[in-house]
Amino acid sequence: MDSYLSRAAAGGRQGALLLLVAALVLGGCTVQLVADYDAASFEETLRVGKMVDRFYGDLLDTPPGDRAYANFAATYIEIEAELRSLLTRNKARPLNEESVAIAEIILKQWTARRDEHKKTGTYADGEARLDRDRFAREFASAARAETYKAAGNSGQ
């Protein structure tokens, strides 16, 4: 009986120690599943989104007969460079997969629209309006993803 009580007491001490260690570990550690909010990334997203919107505003303000790819090539290149910079910035941040995915989608669609414009040599009004709206939604999603990080990491 004496050895049974000794084992029970030792087990109780081990259990209490284990419980104490678990409380300290769980109480002092948090698991982060997304990147921290980055105000510079948020502002860059808004800035590049504005560039794309301006591109479509200029395109739609140009008479359809004057919408040859060559007239817009420099702007396509400038915006593509900005989109690649935004993608690189997002890839450099750990736990930022959602923002990376959105930036990749935007870049892929931008280059597809550029290639189509280059191939056809023109850009129809209806198509331009639809593309403008699509990019606006995508940039809004990218900006929202960044603001959710601020809300999520502040405990809200």
Backbone as CSV, one residue per row, in Angstrom:
resi,resn,N_x,N_y,N_z,CA_x,CA_y,CA_z,C_x,C_y,C_z
1,MET,0.815,-1.183,0.000,0.000,0.000,0.000,0.865,1.255,0.000
2,ASP,1.996,1.124,0.729,2.880,2.272,0.832,3.433,2.675,-0.535
3,SER,3.794,1.707,-1.393,4.328,2.036,-2.716,3.239,2.610,-3.614
4,TYR,2.005,2.189,-3.446,0.884,2.724,-4.231,0.711,4.216,-3.937
5,LEU,0.770,4.598,-2.659,0.629,5.996,-2.271,1.804,6.826,-2.773
6,SER,2.986,6.255,-2.764,4.167,6.964,-3.265,4.037,7.245,-4.754
7,ARG,3.563,6.219,-5.501,3.385,6.394,-6.958,2.286,7.409,-7.241
8,ALA,1.211,7.391,-6.505,0.102,8.327,-6.710,0.560,9.761,-6.432
9,ALA,1.340,9.938,-5.371,1.830,11.277,-5.038,2.780,11.775,-6.123
10,ALA,3.653,10.906,-6.587,4.584,11.287,-7.652,3.826,11.621,-8.928
11,GLY,2.803,10.828,-9.260,1.986,11.092,-10.443,1.258,12.412,-10.320
12,GLY,0.810,12.737,-9.147,0.125,14.011,-8.916,1.058,15.192,-9.134
13,ARG,2.287,15.053,-8.660,3.273,16.118,-8.855,3.612,16.273,-10.337
14,GLN,3.755,15.141,-11.037,4.043,15.197,-12.470,2.873,15.827,-13.228
15,GLY,1.670,15.450,-12.849,0.479,16.000,-13.503,0.368,17.493,-13.270
16,ALA,0.644,17.908,-12.021,0.580,19.338,-11.697,1.653,20.101,-12.460
17,LEU,2.845,19.515,-12.562,3.928,20.144,-13.299,3.575,20.265,-14.777
18,LEU,3.019,19.197,-15.339,2.600,19.203,-16.742,1.528,20.263,-16.979
19,LEU,0.579,20.357,-16.074,-0.482,21.357,-16.184,0.090,22.764,-16.110
20,LEU,1.047,22.985,-15.223,1.686,24.289,-15.085,2.441,24.663,-16.359
21,VAL,3.208,23.734,-16.895,3.954,23.986,-18.137,2.993,24.286,-19.288
22,ALA,1.929,23.514,-19.400,0.947,23.742,-20.459,0.310,25.113,-20.333
23,ALA,-0.021,25.528,-19.115,-0.632,26.847,-18.904,0.330,27.951,-19.297
24,LEU,1.601,27.808,-18.935,2.588,28.821,-19.295,2.791,28.895,-20.803
25,VAL,2.878,27.750,-21.450,3.103,27.714,-22.892,1.907,28.279,-23.641
26,LEU,0.727,27.813,-23.295,-0.468,28.258,-24.019,-0.823,29.699,-23.691
27,GLY,-0.565,30.117,-22.506,-0.887,31.482,-22.125,0.064,32.500,-22.719
28,GLY,1.290,32.135,-22.944,2.283,33.073,-23.431,2.537,33.008,-24.918
29,CYS,1.961,32.075,-25.617,2.223,31.915,-27.048,0.941,32.097,-27.834
30,THR,1.093,32.701,-28.988,-0.033,32.776,-29.913,0.418,32.209,-31.245
31,VAL,-0.509,31.670,-31.945,-0.220,31.132,-33.270,-0.693,32.153,-34.290
32,GLN,0.202,32.603,-35.134,-0.138,33.588,-36.155,-0.319,32.856,-37.473
33,LEU,-1.494,33.028,-38.067,-1.819,32.320,-39.300,-1.746,33.200,-40.533
34,VAL,-1.724,34.518,-40.354,-1.629,35.444,-41.485,-0.556,36.481,-41.191
35,ALA,-0.125,37.141,-42.250,0.901,38.175,-42.105,0.364,39.349,-41.299
36,ASP,1.273,40.099,-40.726,0.895,41.333,-40.052,0.417,42.346,-41.081
37,TYR,-0.407,43.287,-40.644,-0.850,44.384,-41.491,0.360,45.204,-41.894
38,ASP,0.387,45.614,-43.157,1.482,46.439,-43.662,0.873,47.647,-44.365
39,ALA,0.952,48.804,-43.725,0.354,50.020,-44.275,0.944,50.362,-45.638
40,ALA,2.238,50.120,-45.831,2.868,50.428,-47.118,2.294,49.540,-48.223
41,SER,2.043,48.271,-47.929,1.439,47.378,-48.924,0.020,47.814,-49.246
42,PHE,-0.718,48.221,-48.224,-2.081,48.716,-48.431,-2.064,49.930,-49.346
43,GLU,-1.199,50.888,-49.060,-1.111,52.111,-49.877,-0.641,51.800,-51.301
44,GLU,0.308,50.868,-51.433,0.781,50.502,-52.763,-0.336,49.835,-53.573
45,THR,-1.127,49.014,-52.921,-2.260,48.373,-53.584,-3.230,49.424,-54.108
46,LEU,-3.558,50.400,-53.271,-4.467,51.467,-53.700,-3.872,52.288,-54.839
47,ARG,-2.581,52.584,-54.755,-1.907,53.385,-55.778,-1.888,52.678,-57.124
48,VAL,-1.532,51.396,-57.121,-1.478,50.644,-58.385,-2.893,50.436,-58.930
49,GLY,-3.848,50.207,-58.048,-5.236,50.099,-58.489,-5.707,51.370,-59.164
50,LYS,-5.292,52.503,-58.627,-5.646,53.791,-59.232,-4.993,53.938,-60.608
51,MET,-3.765,53.453,-60.755,-3.090,53.504,-62.064,-3.867,52.700,-63.105
52,VAL,-4.327,51.510,-62.711,-5.087,50.658,-63.634,-6.412,51.331,-63.990
53,ASP,-7.077,51.904,-62.993,-8.340,52.593,-63.251,-8.119,53.780,-64.193
54,ARG,-7.050,54.510,-63.974,-6.713,55.651,-64.844,-6.436,55.175,-66.273
55,PHE,-5.743,54.051,-66.389,-5.478,53.485,-67.716,-6.795,53.270,-68.466
56,TYR,-7.755,52.636,-67.790,-9.037,52.370,-68.450,-9.823,53.654,-68.697
57,GLY,-9.697,54.631,-67.823,-10.331,55.926,-68.076,-9.774,56.578,-69.324
58,ASP,-8.450,56.567,-69.458,-7.808,57.125,-70.655,-8.195,56.331,-71.903
59,LEU,-8.217,55.020,-71.785,-8.570,54.167,-72.914,-9.994,54.468,-73.388
60,LEU,-10.915,54.536,-72.450,-12.313,54.793,-72.810,-12.528,56.208,-73.330
61,ASP,-11.657,57.125,-72.953,-11.759,58.502,-73.438,-11.159,58.661,-74.837
62,THR,-10.429,57.645,-75.278,-9.817,57.647,-76.608,-10.818,57.084,-77.605
63,PRO,-10.992,57.739,-78.746,-11.909,57.191,-79.757,-11.495,55.768,-80.145
64,PRO,-12.469,54.871,-80.330,-12.148,53.470,-80.647,-11.149,53.294,-81.793
65,GLY,-11.187,54.134,-82.780,-10.250,54.018,-83.908,-8.819,54.369,-83.552
66,ASP,-8.622,55.021,-82.420,-7.276,55.436,-81.993,-6.738,54.579,-80.851
67,ARG,-7.348,53.446,-80.621,-6.947,52.591,-79.497,-5.942,51.511,-79.892
68,ALA,-5.092,51.790,-80.836,-4.057,50.836,-81.232,-3.176,50.526,-80.025
69,TYR,-2.701,49.300,-79.950,-1.865,48.872,-78.831,-0.669,49.806,-78.641
70,ALA,-0.051,50.216,-79.742,1.150,51.055,-79.673,0.902,52.345,-78.886
71,ASN,-0.320,52.856,-78.937,-0.642,54.088,-78.218,-0.686,53.896,-76.699
72,PHE,-0.737,52.654,-76.247,-0.857,52.357,-74.825,0.274,51.476,-74.304
73,ALA,1.198,51.097,-75.179,2.257,50.144,-74.814,3.076,50.610,-73.613
74,ALA,3.466,51.873,-73.583,4.298,52.368,-72.476,3.548,52.271,-71.141
75,THR,2.264,52.556,-71.155,1.481,52.478,-69.925,1.323,51.029,-69.479
76,TYR,1.116,50.121,-70.442,1.052,48.696,-70.095,2.335,48.262,-69.383
77,ILE,3.472,48.670,-69.930,4.764,48.281,-69.348,4.920,48.863,-67.948
78,GLU,4.580,50.139,-67.784,4.698,50.791,-66.477,3.816,50.103,-65.433
79,ILE,2.576,49.822,-65.798,1.669,49.186,-64.848,2.099,47.750,-64.557
80,GLU,2.564,47.036,-65.562,3.038,45.673,-65.310,4.207,45.674,-64.324
81,ALA,5.108,46.637,-64.469,6.234,46.734,-63.529,5.729,47.000,-62.105
82,GLU,4.730,47.840,-61.974,4.151,48.125,-60.652,3.468,46.881,-60.070
83,LEU,2.767,46.145,-60.919,2.105,44.913,-60.460,3.130,43.870,-60.021
84,ARG,4.224,43.759,-60.761,5.278,42.814,-60.380,5.935,43.226,-59.064
85,SER,6.103,44.519,-58.861,6.653,45.025,-57.600,5.717,44.693,-56.437
86,LEU,4.418,44.879,-56.642,3.439,44.546,-55.610,3.465,43.051,-55.291
87,LEU,3.579,42.226,-56.324,3.659,40.783,-56.120,4.924,40.423,-55.331
88,THR,6.038,41.001,-55.702,7.293,40.734,-54.997,7.202,41.152,-53.534
89,ARG,6.622,42.303,-53.290,6.452,42.781,-51.910,5.619,41.786,-51.104
90,ASN,4.540,41.296,-51.705,3.679,40.343,-51.002,4.371,39.005,-50.788
91,LYS,5.154,38.563,-51.749,5.873,37.298,-51.597,6.945,37.376,-50.515
92,ALA,7.486,38.559,-50.286,8.562,38.724,-49.306,8.058,38.651,-47.870
93,ARG,6.760,38.776,-47.685,6.189,38.760,-46.333,5.731,37.351,-45.977
94,PRO,6.176,36.824,-44.841,5.749,35.481,-44.442,4.252,35.455,-44.115
95,LEU,3.645,34.292,-44.292,2.233,34.059,-43.980,1.304,34.959,-44.795
96,ASN,1.678,35.238,-46.033,0.949,36.193,-46.843,0.384,35.562,-48.116
97,GLU,0.031,34.288,-48.033,-0.383,33.542,-49.219,-1.606,34.132,-49.910
98,GLU,-2.572,34.620,-49.131,-3.784,35.160,-49.744,-3.483,36.402,-50.591
99,SER,-2.684,37.301,-50.063,-2.325,38.502,-50.820,-1.473,38.159,-52.038
100,VAL,-0.611,37.169,-51.893,0.190,36.716,-53.040,-0.729,36.175,-54.130
101,ALA,-1.694,35.361,-53.759,-2.621,34.782,-54.740,-3.407,35.867,-55.464
102,ILE,-3.881,36.870,-54.731,-4.637,37.956,-55.369,-3.738,38.730,-56.319
103,ALA,-2.518,39.043,-55.898,-1.577,39.783,-56.755,-1.230,38.981,-58.015
104,GLU,-1.101,37.664,-57.874,-0.821,36.821,-59.048,-1.988,36.830,-60.028
105,ILE,-3.211,36.793,-59.513,-4.395,36.836,-60.375,-4.448,38.158,-61.129
106,ILE,-4.218,39.253,-60.415,-4.258,40.568,-61.058,-3.200,40.652,-62.155
107,LEU,-1.980,40.230,-61.850,-0.903,40.284,-62.849,-1.229,39.409,-64.053
108,LYS,-1.722,38.216,-63.808,-2.064,37.304,-64.906,-3.147,37.913,-65.805
109,GLN,-4.165,38.496,-65.191,-5.229,39.101,-66.000,-4.738,40.340,-66.745
110,TRP,-3.882,41.118,-66.098,-3.328,42.304,-66.753,-2.538,41.909,-68.007
111,THR,-1.669,40.921,-67.872,-0.866,40.521,-69.035,-1.736,39.868,-70.113
112,ALA,-2.783,39.167,-69.706,-3.698,38.569,-70.694,-4.431,39.656,-71.475
113,ARG,-4.882,40.705,-70.772,-5.582,41.807,-71.453,-4.619,42.544,-72.370
114,ARG,-3.380,42.755,-71.909,-2.369,43.407,-72.742,-2.108,42.589,-74.003
115,ASP,-1.917,41.280,-73.829,-1.636,40.414,-74.982,-2.795,40.417,-75.972
116,GLU,-4.009,40.430,-75.459,-5.183,40.465,-76.331,-5.256,41.788,-77.090
117,HIS,-4.969,42.880,-76.408,-4.967,44.189,-77.059,-3.888,44.236,-78.140
118,LYS,-2.737,43.690,-77.833,-1.633,43.657,-78.791,-2.013,42.825,-80.019
119,LYS,-2.667,41.709,-79.772,-3.055,40.787,-80.856,-4.133,41.396,-81.751
120,THR,-5.165,41.981,-81.152,-6.286,42.502,-81.943,-6.050,43.918,-82.431
121,GLY,-5.216,44.669,-81.727,-4.930,46.040,-82.120,-5.990,47.043,-81.702
122,THR,-7.002,46.589,-80.967,-8.055,47.498,-80.519,-8.628,47.014,-79.195
123,TYR,-9.494,47.834,-78.624,-10.113,47.503,-77.334,-11.522,48.086,-77.363
124,ALA,-12.520,47.238,-77.388,-13.913,47.676,-77.477,-14.372,48.317,-76.171
125,ASP,-15.315,49.257,-76.278,-15.845,49.948,-75.099,-16.389,48.980,-74.057
126,GLY,-17.250,48.075,-74.479,-17.875,47.142,-73.539,-16.846,46.288,-72.817
127,GLU,-15.887,45.820,-73.559,-14.820,44.996,-72.989,-13.983,45.804,-71.987
128,ALA,-13.687,47.038,-72.347,-12.894,47.902,-71.471,-13.649,48.194,-70.173
129,ARG,-14.940,48.458,-70.273,-15.739,48.725,-69.064,-15.779,47.498,-68.148
130,LEU,-15.976,46.330,-68.742,-15.995,45.098,-67.951,-14.646,44.849,-67.274
131,ASP,-13.576,45.036,-68.035,-12.235,44.820,-67.478,-11.925,45.835,-66.385
132,ARG,-12.335,47.072,-66.596,-12.120,48.103,-65.578,-12.817,47.712,-64.273
133,ASP,-14.065,47.285,-64.392,-14.819,46.864,-63.203,-14.195,45.640,-62.538
134,ARG,-13.722,44.675,-63.348,-13.093,43.467,-62.796,-11.843,43.831,-62.007
135,PHE,-11.008,44.687,-62.587,-9.791,45.084,-61.871,-10.128,45.867,-60.603
136,ALA,-11.161,46.706,-60.654,-11.562,47.444,-59.451,-11.958,46.476,-58.334
137,ARG,-12.702,45.431,-58.678,-13.090,44.424,-57.679,-11.865,43.693,-57.135
138,GLU,-10.925,43.368,-57.999,-9.734,42.633,-57.564,-8.850,43.481,-56.655
139,PHE,-8.685,44.759,-56.999,-7.890,45.623,-56.132,-8.611,45.873,-54.804
140,ALA,-9.933,45.955,-54.840,-10.696,46.092,-53.591,-10.489,44.849,-52.726
141,SER,-10.469,43.670,-53.336,-10.211,42.431,-52.589,-8.813,42.450,-51.982
142,ALA,-7.839,42.912,-52.743,-6.469,42.979,-52.239,-6.371,43.946,-51.063
143,ALA,-7.032,45.094,-51.170,-7.004,46.078,-50.082,-7.728,45.532,-48.852
144,ARG,-8.872,44.867,-49.072,-9.616,44.273,-47.951,-8.786,43.206,-47.249
145,ALA,-8.074,42.402,-48.028,-7.233,41.355,-47.425,-6.212,41.985,-46.485
146,GLU,-5.671,43.120,-46.874,-4.686,43.792,-46.016,-5.357,44.382,-44.775
147,THR,-6.526,44.982,-44.928,-7.189,45.574,-43.759,-7.659,44.496,-42.788
148,TYR,-8.030,43.323,-43.293,-8.418,42.227,-42.401,-7.250,41.810,-41.524
149,LYS,-6.053,41.945,-42.044,-4.875,41.590,-41.243,-4.747,42.535,-40.051
150,ALA,-5.053,43.805,-40.273,-5.002,44.767,-39.168,-6.047,44.416,-38.120
151,ALA,-7.243,44.092,-38.562,-8.313,43.745,-37.617,-8.012,42.440,-36.915
152,GLY,-7.522,41.454,-37.647,-7.248,40.133,-37.077,-6.095,40.143,-36.093
153,ASN,-5.101,40.945,-36.340,-3.930,40.956,-35.455,-4.105,41.890,-34.273
154,SER,-5.189,42.677,-34.264,-5.405,43.559,-33.112,-6.352,42.935,-32.105
155,GLY,-6.819,41.718,-32.393,-7.691,41.007,-31.468,-9.164,41.308,-31.652
156,GLN,-9.522,42.002,-32.721,-10.927,42.333,-32.971,-11.682,41.160,-33.503
